[in-house]
């Protein structure tokens, strides 16, 4: 099954995202979290619906004290305050931040102190925020090379800051390209894992690094076996997060994802209930529900239970991702007719969602509407001739045309 970009992601981590990850946002407050499972658009190894929702996670948050960024205009901030403003902003708030002004403030200080790791780190956060805030979907899915360059420089100049290495894990994942081969992706993922491990070594209570590392271990173990990931390491990180006041709901999410990977469904449900109960914002609760629903759809294949979770999600976050999850659950449960309207809602919001378009055609065909199915398949082939799905569309077109000639 092909999933739209909005719900695709590489491995869950809190520092960045590669071309195959779920939300199209990168950075410590976003997505490279091999998030709970989440299916892809075909560019990368399938990850999964359940690993979704890092937008409101505490990303690079650690035990280190932070300077207050206040509410001053970006151009009037000190470089330190400018960096803290970026670290504190959620994805939804980035659009209201003057990134050019913040970049200018930091660059001025960097010119005077070229070997100060913090200013390189700050410029990396600017690049991450700029990419995440872009309304251009193509821009959000291009490799995050500038982000990676600045964060790498920061870790080269200062190898004692956990927050820099936590950020490096996500930035590393952000360099992954859809065209990369398996060995390249494995190498990139291994480098990201090493960065998160280093962050945890420097600060055992670094929430973002613990979460990212745990989710990586779960998905790597699931997809590559014990040589690539460790459920034990994931559990250690999850247990540690649960003991941290600000990491509690993420810890339960880790333990829920771990239980799902091992098909311990009662334990999974228990952990997601605890995660929802300990989440402090609606965005965090929505992320928990996305993860829970994703595992129910992809892992347990329980459409009925997934739809109950998604209905709670719809009250919190009725967005493109919710519509896609709901359509997927309905299709899984045999209700293609019910899925059609949700799929239309996804395409209304983003016409370039390729997996959604193919799923819509499949649902039209399944409900006996051959004319609509043919029209959608032909549109897909014309609009995305180079996509892997074009071959599927071509076969469907020939099949439907042959059927109408009988």
Protein Blocks (a to p, Z undefined) as FASTA:
>chain_A
ZZdfklgcfbdcfkbccfkbccddedjklmmpcbdddddehlaccfbfklgojllpgkja
cfbdcddebjadfklpcfklmmmmmmmpcfklmmmpcfklmmmmmmmmmmmmmmlmklmm
mmmmmmmmmmmmpmblklmmgcckklmmmmmmmmmmpckbfklmmmmmmmmmmmpcfklc
fklmmmmmmmmmmmmmmmmmmmmmlmklmmmmmmmmmmmmmmnojmlpcfklmmmmmmmm
mmpmklmmmmmmmmmmmmmmnopaklmmmmmmmmmmmpcbfklmmmmmmmmmmmmmmmno
paklmmmmmmmmmmmmccfklmmmmmmmmmmnopamlmmmmmmmmmmmomklmklmmmmm
mmmmmnopamlmmmmmmmmmmmmmmbmklmmmmmmmmmmmmmmmZZ
